[in-house]
C-alpha cells in the first residue's frame, strides 16, 4: 500500500475517523487515560492538602476551604491536561478552561446521582459506593474532555 493510500485519523473534512467507541479503544487514548488517572489522583491529594492547610493552619471555614481546594485542584488538572494528558489541543486557553469546568460540573452531577441510586438500591457502604462511582464519573469526564474540550479523540 502506498503512503498516499494509507488511512488517516481524520476524514477529508477534519472530523475524526470511525465511531466514538472505535476511537476511544485506541492505544493512544489508553495512554491518555493512564496519564489522566495519575493527574486526577495527584490533584485530588493536592486539593485535600489545600483543604487541610486552609482549615487547620489558616483557620478558614470548611465549606469555603473545600471550594478553594476544589478550584486549586481543578485548575492544576486543567493545565496538566492541556500540556500532558491531551497534548496538541488547539482549544483556546480560556474557552478550554470554561469547558473543563462545565465537564467537571457534569461529573459532579453524575457522582451525586449515582451515589443516590447506589445507596437507595443496594446495601453497599457509602465509601465503597463513592469509589465505584468515582470510576464511572471519572471516565465520563475523561471522555467529555478528550472528545469535546481538547478534541484529541
C-alpha positions, -999 to +999 in steps of 0.1 A: +000+000+000+014+034-010+017+062+016-010+081-002-035+052+002-029+047+039-059+057+061-055+088+081-070+095+115-093+122+101-118+124+073-114+149+044-134+175+064-113+172+096-137+150+116-122+120+134-124+087+115-146+059+129-172+056+156-166+071+191-162+036+205-136+027+179-117+059+185-118+055+224-104+020+222-071+031+206-039+025+225-031+062+222-063+070+241-055+044+267-022+062+274-042+095+277-065+078+302-035+065+322-019+100+323-054+114+333-056+088+362-022+099+375-031+136+373-065+131+388-052+112+418-024+137+423-046+168+421-072+152+444-045+148+470-032+184+465-068+196+469-071+177+501-038+191+513-050+227+505-082+220+523-064+208+554-039+237+553-067+263+550-088+248+578-061+236+602-034+262+597-054+291+583-085+288+605-108+291+575-143+275+575-145+240+560-170+249+532-151+279+518-119+260+522-133+230+503-143+253+474-108+268+473-092+233+474-115+222+446-106+252+425-069+247+431-071+210+421-093+216+390-071+245+378-040+224+382-057+194+365-067+217+336-031+229+329-017+194+333-044+182+310-035+207+283+002+201+285+005+164+293-028+144+290-042+159+259-011+172+242-016+191+209-050+205+216-059+236+196-086+247+220-081+283+233-069+286+269-099+304+284-126+285+265-109+253+273-109+261+310-145+270+309-154+237+291-132+219+316-153+234+345-186+225+327-174+189+323-164+189+360-199+200+369-213+172+348-191+148+366-203+162+399-239+157+389-232+122+377-214+114+410-243+127+431-270+109+410-251+076+410-244+078+447-281+084+454-291+054+432-264+031+447-273+040+483-310+037+477-309+004+458-280-015+474-267-023+509-232-011+498-212+010+522-211+047+512-173+048+510-172+018+486-200+033+466-181+066+463-150+048+450-171+029+424-190+060+414-158+079+410-146+054+384-177+059+364-179+097+367-141+100+361-144+080+328-173+102+318-154+134+324-123+120+307-144+112+276-160+146+276-127+163+278-110+141+253-137+144+227-155+177+233-130+200+250-095+191+240-106+173+208-079+147+209-102+116+202 
